[in-house]
């Protein structure tokens, strides 16, 4: 049974969205949802003397019509870093437009990991803003993970586990996504009851709003992961699967507990949250099945889908195709075929999660004709750096649909692990979601620039031509690695250690096109732009320049240290530390790049001081050590955030400089083991601190242009 959304869903829900986004100017717009038409989603716009009528097949379609009108007629837009549009005094009368129809049934949004790396501590106000953003950008099929821990608690108690064990299994709030991914459990918890209760209510509120706007949220399926205490109590057949620093217990699909717990979980989930018949389950996201026999793999797939259909005969399993790429050696054609063929065609929806870089649909014969979604992954862990491939996003899904192997394509979406950066990619993706493709990216960028800044000039257009060429046409898996979040080392060549899943190799050279774009943006910006989108873009481009500069300085310092050149080392090391300080000062000018906001959001959910400390500890550890003290996931989610750079990353580099400096002064060798032990202790102290480290520095909000102009003479790069 699918519960109703808000009592007056449809047109009234869309009308309230307009009121939230447009304020008093919403009176000049009319929302008209035309339900029950069947077929693909569509919208129409009629802008005449009496106002602007936005008509569509759902609230999402109406919101998408608003986005189109704002950008094409008014030269403005709503993005996550610019939520208030600049409307002209008189709305343009564009007449009636032709109907726009999306070629995609599913327009997907989110990654399971996003619910840790980005949304872990969001309140309703922040969720409401993002749901509106999703509607504007045409999202029909959002992943919905908030509050599902309540269903898990109920299910665990129903099968006989005690409450303390259940909440220990769930772990800390920032790490819940990896519990849902069957990757870890019991880490950084136990989960307080107040969190479970509050987030059950928040999760229902999110789902009600999404459904009222016409979205079909994806809830959670069961993939076999249960507490090891429960396995022991029942004597259940199981295996232990490793994932990075962790291990989890996975039930054998032939054991009765698999179906018993799976159906209990989904029954409780449906009671609490309803269903739209879409269920996400990823039993082997970054590990491999316990057996290699295709028949056994097929048995597991049938069991996962079977728990869904036992509770919901309309169930569709939503599967991330990540393992087929990440563990491609294991997932041979025979094993992949057995897994996919075990589920009926109408019972599976596959997310080709990294299709813009490493598509899987080609080598799986289009997922054996199962419906699938072309996804832009874009971001791993929230790590910093401008990055993307606009040209690929513009046309790749359309090319896949035209290919004989990709003919079962039924959707497009974004499966980013974290978000908040590179808004240009998501604006382009939203247009592709409605138009099928964008054939001329250069012309599209002209429209983007006008809507982004409220004006176009030769300098701004040239800046975006350059950014398109040097940043947003990347063929690699991600932006250049940042030395700032790289971990200092005294081993090997003394250069920084790179986080796992590094997006790309670090580079000491500032690309000339990036340097020119930096100069152009700074020249076009006014002090009033500092708090707006131009200030944001100027900050991000400047940070990218400083990242390259820091890499060059760290490499010179390492080379000098290896040559036992004390003077050369101190010069380069001093420049490196000064650049990292400059980066923190720059980041403090933008609200998107501040650690104190993340920590305050975490603590805001607490009902006791102990809970506040637990939540802050989760928030700190996720961005730094991630797991155990010597975790292989160290710095995976490192960020360029003011406060984090100043109080965590900069002190690490100071320690590196001090250890090398002492060795040079005394003529002693570089003691890597001694340094590593001291650094680990320093990092653990930071994660255990509360309230002091990470506190905001000087209030420079909105002063981006002023700060950039002080930095440019020190970091300017000359062409040629």
NUKOLDO-640549 format. One record per residue (C-alpha): x, y, z. Coordinates in steps of 0.2 Angstrom, whole numbers, padded with zeros to 4 digits, always signed. Each point is the difference from the previous one (the first is absolute). Layout:
BEGIN
XYZ...
This chain:
BEGIN
+0000+0000+0000+0007+0017-0004-0006+0013+0012-0006+0017-0007+0012+0014+0001-0005+0017+0006-0019+0002+0002-0002+0011-0015+0014-0007-0012+0001+0005-0018-0004+0018-0005+0000+0007+0018+0017-0008+0004+0007+0007-0016-0007+0017+0005+0008+0000+0017+0016-0004-0008-0001+0016-0011-0004+0010+0016+0015-0007+0009+0012+0004-0015-0008+0016-0006-0007+0009+0015-0012+0014-0004+0003-0002-0018-0008-0017+0000-0016+0009-0002+0005+0003-0018+0001-0019-0004-0013-0014-0001+0004-0018+0003-0011-0013-0009+0003-0018+0002-0009-0011-0012+0000-0017+0008-0005-0017-0008+0006+0004-0018+0011-0015+0000+0016-0002-0011+0015+0011+0002+0002+0015+0011-0003+0017-0008-0002+0018+0003-0006+0016-0009+0002+0019+0003-0012+0013-0004+0007+0018+0004-0013+0013-0004-0007+0017+0007-0009-0009+0014+0015-0009+0006+0010-0016-0002-0009-0017+0000+0011-0015+0003-0009-0016-0005+0007-0017+0001-0003-0019+0004+0006+0002+0018+0006+0012+0013+0018-0004-0006-0005+0004-0018-0008+0017+0005+0016+0004+0010+0011-0005-0015-0011+0012-0010+0004+0014+0012+0019-0004-0001-0001+0001-0019-0010+0017+0000+0012+0008+0013+0015-0005-0010-0005+0003-0018-0012+0015+0003+0006+0008+0015+0019-0003+0000+0000-0008+0017+0000-0016+0009-0001-0009+0016+0015-0011+0005+0006-0007+0017+0012+0014+0002-0012+0014-0006-0018-0005+0006-0008+0017-0003-0003+0005-0019+0002+0018-0006-0017+0004-0008-0002+0015-0012-0013+0013+0006-0011-0006-0014-0001-0018-0005+0004-0003-0019-0016-0005-0010+0007-0014-0011-0017-0007-0005-0004-0019+0000+0014-0012-0002+0000-0017-0009-0002-0014+0012+0017-0007+0007+0000-0019+0003+0013-0010+0009+0007-0015-0008+0004-0008+0017-0012-0008+0011+0012+0000+0015+0010+0016+0004+0010-0006+0015+0009+0009+0014+0012-0005+0014+0012-0013+0005-0001-0010+0016+0016+0008+0006-0007+0017-0002-0011-0003+0015+0017+0000+0010+0011+0012-0010-0012+0014-0002-0018-0002+0008+0005-0009+0016-0005+0014+0011-0013+0010-0010-0016+0006+0008-0017+0002-0008+0004+0018-0006+0015-0006-0010-0009-0015-0007-0015+0011-0005+0012+0011-0010+0008-0015-0009-0016-0009-0004-0005+0016-0008+0016+0000-0010-0003-0018-0005-0017+0005-0007+0007+0014-0009+0013-0011-0008-0012-0013-0005+0004-0014+0012-0014-0014+0001+0009-0014+0008+0010+0006+0016+0009-0012+0012-0008+0002+0017+0010-0007+0015-0004+0013+0014-0008-0008+0015+0001-0018-0006+0010-0005+0016-0017+0000+0008-0006-0015-0011+0016-0009+0004-0002+0002+0019-0018-0006-0001+0005-0015-0011+0015-0005+0011-0011+0001+0016-0013-0011-0009+0012-0014-0004+0006+0000+0018+0016+0011+0001+0000+0011+0016-0001+0019-0002+0018+0004+0005+0007-0013-0013-0011+0008-0013+0005+0017+0003+0019-0005+0001-0002-0009-0017-0007+0016-0008+0015+0010+0006+0003+0019-0002-0012+0011-0011+0014+0005-0012+0004-0018-0004-0018-0007-0003+0002+0000-0019+0013-0013+0001-0010-0010+0011-0014+0000-0013+0014-0004-0013+0004-0016+0010+0018+0007+0003+0001+0003+0018-0010+0000+0016+0002+0006+0018+0012+0014-0004+0001+0016+0010-0017-0004+0009-0011-0005+0008-0014+0009-0008-0010+0010+0013-0019-0003+0001-0003+0019-0002+0009-0001-0017-0011-0015-0006-0016+0008+0005+0004+0018-0007+0006-0007-0016-0015-0012-0003-0011+0016+0001+0012+0009-0012+0000-0014-0012-0019-0001-0001+0000+0019-0003+0013-0001-0014-0010-0014-0008-0017+0009+0001+0007+0015-0008+0009-0010-0014-0016-0010-0004-0011+0016+0001+0011+0007-0015-0002-0016-0010+0017-0009+0005+0001-0019+0003+0013-0001+0013+0012-0016+0001+0000-0008+0018+0011-0013+0006+0000-0019-0004+0009-0014+0010+0016-0007-0006+0004-0013+0013+0010+0011+0013-0005-0003+0018+0008+0001+0017+0012-0014+0004-0008-0002+0017-0016-0004-0009+0009-0013-0011+0008-0008+0015-0016+0000+0010-0009-0009-0015+0014-0011-0005-0003+0007-0018+0011-0004-0015+0010+0015-0004+0017+0006-0006+0011+0015+0005+0003+0012-0013+0015+0013+0001-0002+0018-0005+0015+0011+0002+0004+0000+0019-0017-0008+0004-0009-0017+0000-0018-0004-0001-0011-0015+0002-0010-0005-0016-0013-0013+0001+0000-0015-0012-0016+0002-0011-0005-0018+0004-0001+0003+0019-0018+0003+0005+0006+0016+0010+0003+0009-0017-0018+0000-0005-0006+0002+0018+0010+0015+0003-0001+0008-0017-0019-0001+0000-0001+0006+0017+0010+0015-0004-0009+0005-0015-0017-0003+0009+0005+0012+0014+0007+0013-0013-0016+0000-0010-0010+0003+0016+0011+0014+0005+0003+0008-0017-0012-0008-0013+0008-0005-0017+0001+0005-0018+0006-0018-0004+0018+0005-0003+0013-0008+0011+0019+0003+0000+0011-0015+0005+0019-0002-0003+0006-0016+0008+0018+0001-0007+0003+0018-0003+0019+0000+0002+0003-0018+0004-0003-0017-0009-0013-0014+0003+0006-0014+0011-0001-0012-0014+0005+0000-0018-0013-0012-0007-0012+0009-0012-0014-0011+0007+0003+0006+0018+0001+0018-0006-0017-0002-0008-0007-0007+0016+0006+0015+0010-0008+0012-0013-0017-0010+0000+0000+0001+0020+0003+0019+0000-0014+0003-0012-0011-0013+0008+0000+0009+0017-0007+0015-0010-0013-0009-0009-0006-0010+0015-0005+0017+0008-0004+0009-0016-0005-0009-0016+0004+0016-0010+0017+0002+0007+0015+0005-0011+0018-0002+0006+0010+0015-0003+0018-0006-0002+0016+0011-0001+0011-0008-0014+0016+0006+0009+0006-0018+0005+0000-0005-0019+0013+0014-0002+0009+0001+0016+0002-0019+0001+0001-0003-0018+0012-0015+0001-0013-0009+0010-0015+0005-0010+0003-0010-0015-0013-0001-0014-0006-0017+0006-0002+0006+0018-0008+0017-0005-0012-0009-0011-0005-0012+0013-0003+0014+0013-0010+0011-0012-0010-0015-0008-0006-0006+0018-0011+0015+0001-0015+0003-0012+0002+0015-0012-0014+0010+0008+0007-0003+0017+0017+0008-0001+0006+0018-0004+0019+0002-0002+0010+0016+0004+0015+0002-0011+0008+0010+0013+0016+0007-0008-0007+0000-0018+0009+0017-0004+0017-0008+0003-0001-0019+0001-0016-0006-0007-0005-0018+0003-0015-0002-0012+0011-0004-0015+0008-0015+0007-0015-0007+0009-0010+0000-0016-0011+0014+0006-0003-0009+0016-0008-0014-0009-0014+0011-0005-0005+0005+0017-0005+0018+0002+0015+0011+0005+0004+0018+0005+0015+0010-0007+0008+0008+0015+0013+0014+0003+0010-0005+0015+0011+0016+0000+0005+0001+0018+0009-0013+0011-0001+0004+0019-0002+0019-0002+0018+0002-0004+0005+0017-0007+0003+0006-0017-0009+0007-0015-0003-0015-0012-0012-0007-0013-0003-0004-0018-0014+0011-0007+0001-0007-0018-0002-0018+0006-0015+0005+0011-0008+0009-0014-0001-0014-0012+0005-0017+0008-0017-0006+0005-0007+0004-0017+0014-0010-0008-0003-0015+0012-0019+0000-0004+0004+0000-0019+0012-0015+0002-0007-0018-0002+0007-0005+0017-0007+0015+0009-0018+0000-0007-0007-0004+0017+0006+0016+0007-0015+0008+0010+0008+0013+0011+0014+0013+0003+0006+0007+0017+0013+0005+0012+0008-0013+0012+0013+0011+0008+0007-0005+0017+0000+0018+0006-0006+0016-0008+0000+0019+0001+0014+0003-0013+0000+0003-0018-0018+0005-0002+0003+0002-0019+0000-0019-0002-0017-0002+0008-0008+0014-0009+0005-0008-0016-0005-0017+0005-0018+0007+0004-0001+0007-0018+0005-0017-0007-0013-0009+0011-0014+0010-0009+0008+0002-0017+0009-0016-0002+0017+0008-0005+0008+0017-0001+0009+0001-0017+0009+0017+0002+0008+0002+0017+0009+0016-0005-0017+0008-0004-0007-0008+0016+0014+0008+0010-0005+0017-0006-0018-0002+0007+0008-0007+0016+0011+0015+0002-0014+0012-0002-0011-0009+0013+0014-0003+0012+0006+0018+0001-0015+0010-0006+0011+0007-0014+0012-0005-0014+0016+0008-0005+0014-0005-0011+0011-0003+0015-0013-0012+0009-0003-0009-0016+0018-0002-0004+0003-0006+0018-0013-0014-0002+0007-0005-0017+0017-0002+0009-0008-0010+0015-0009-0011-0013+0017-0004-0008+0011-0002+0015-0012-0007+0014-0017-0005-0008+0007-0011-0013+0009-0012+0011+0002-0018-0006+0007-0007+0016-0010-0006+0016+0001+0016+0010+0009+0017+0004+0019+0000+0003+0004-0006+0018+0002+0014+0013+0016+0000+0009-0009+0010+0014-0010-0016+0005+0013-0011-0005+0008-0009+0015+0018+0005+0004+0013-0014+0000+0019-0002+0003+0000-0016-0010+0006-0002-0018+0002+0017-0009-0008+0009+0014-0014+0006-0010-0018-0001+0007-0010-0016+0000-0015+0000-0011-0018-0005+0007-0007-0016-0007-0011+0001-0015+0011+0016-0005-0010+0009-0013+0016+0004-0010+0019+0003+0001+0005+0016+0009+0008+0013-0011+0013+0014+0005-0004+0010-0016-0014+0012-0001-0009-0002-0017+0002+0016-0010-0018+0000-0004-0005-0001+0018+0012+0014+0004-0008+0011-0013-0018-0004+0005+0005+0005+0018+0006+0017-0006-0015+0002-0010-0012-0004+0014+0009+0011+0012+0000+0014-0012-0019-0001-0003-0005-0002+0018-0006+0014+0010-0001+0001+0019-0019-0003-0001+0004-0016-0009+0009-0008+0015-0015-0008+0008-0007-0006-0016+0003-0013-0013+0015+0010-0008+0008+0001+0017-0003-0019+0002+0008-0004-0017+0015+0012+0003+0003-0008+0017+0000-0018-0008+0011+0005-0014+0012+0009+0012+0000-0016+0011+0005-0010-0015+0014+0011-0004+0006-0001+0018-0001-0019+0000+0012+0000-0015+0012+0012+0008+0000-0010+0016+0004-0016-0009+0015+0009-0009+0006+0007+0017-0001-0017+0009+0009-0009-0014+0014+0013+0001+0001-0002+0019+0001-0019-0002+0013+0001-0013+0010+0012+0010-0002-0011+0016+0007-0015-0010+0014+0010-0006+0004+0005+0018-0002+0018-0005-0006+0009+0016-0001+0017-0008-0010-0006-0015-0011-0010+0011-0005+0014+0012-0004+0011-0014-0011-0012-0009-0008-0006+0016-0004+0018+0006-0008+0004-0017-0010-0016+0002-0007+0004+0017-0004+0018-0005-0010-0006-0015-0010-0012+0011-0003+0015+0011-0006+0010-0015-0011-0014-0005-0009+0000+0017-0002+0019+0000-0008-0001-0018-0012-0014+0005-0006+0009+0015-0008+0013-0012-0013-0013-0006-0014-0009+0011+0002-0015-0011+0018-0003+0006-0001+0001+0019+0003-0014+0012-0009+0009+0015-0017-0001-0009+0002-0019-0003+0005-0003+0019-0014+0012+0006-0013-0010-0011+0006-0016+0008-0001+0006+0018-0017+0008-0004-0009-0018+0000+0006-0004+0018-0012+0000+0015+0015-0003+0013+0018+0006+0001+0006-0018-0003-0011-0001-0016+0008+0016-0006+0017-0006+0002-0004-0017-0008-0007+0010-0016+0015+0012-0001+0012-0015+0002-0009-0008-0015+0001+0016-0010+0018+0002+0003+0006-0018-0003-0010-0002-0016+0011+0015-0008+0016-0006+0007+0005-0017+0006-0017-0007-0006+0003-0017+0008+0013-0007+0012+0015+0009+0005+0010-0008-0014-0015-0001-0012+0003-0003-0018-0014+0013-0003+0010+0014+0008-0004+0017-0007-0012-0008-0013-0012+0014+0004+0012+0014+0003-0007+0017-0004+0006+0017-0004-0009+0008+0014+0005+0015+0011+0003-0006+0017+0004-0018-0006+0015+0006-0010+0006+0012+0014-0002-0012+0015+0003-0017-0008+0009+0000-0016+0012+0015+0003+0006-0007+0017+0004-0016-0009+0011+0009-0012+0008+0010+0014+0004-0016+0008+0008-0007-0016+0010+0016-0002+0006-0001+0019+0005-0018-0001+0010+0003-0016+0008+0016+0006+0006-0009+0016+0008-0014-0010+0009+0013-0011+0006+0010+0015+0007-0016+0008+0005-0009-0015-0011-0015+0005-0010-0011-0011-0018+0003-0003-0009-0011+0013-0016-0006-0010-0007-0011+0014+0003+0013+0014-0009+0013-0011-0014-0011-0005-0004-0005+0019+0000+0019+0005-0011+0005-0015-0013-0014+0004-0001+0006+0018-0002+0018-0006-0014-0005-0012-0009-0009+0014+0001+0014+0011-0008+0011-0013-0014-0012-0002-0003-0001+0019+0000+0019+0002-0016+0008+0003-0005+0018-0004+0017+0008-0001+0009-0006-0016-0011+0004-0015-0007+0016+0008-0001+0014-0013+0014+0012-0003-0002+0018-0004-0017+0005-0008+0004+0002-0018-0017-0006-0007-0003+0008-0017+0018+0007-0001+0005-0011-0014+0006+0013-0013+0010+0009+0014+0009-0015+0005+0003-0006-0018+0008+0017-0004+0012-0002+0015+0005-0017-0006+0002+0002-0019+0017+0010+0002+0007-0015+0010-0007-0014-0011-0002+0008-0017+0006-0012-0014+0007+0007-0016-0004-0008-0017+0014-0006-0010
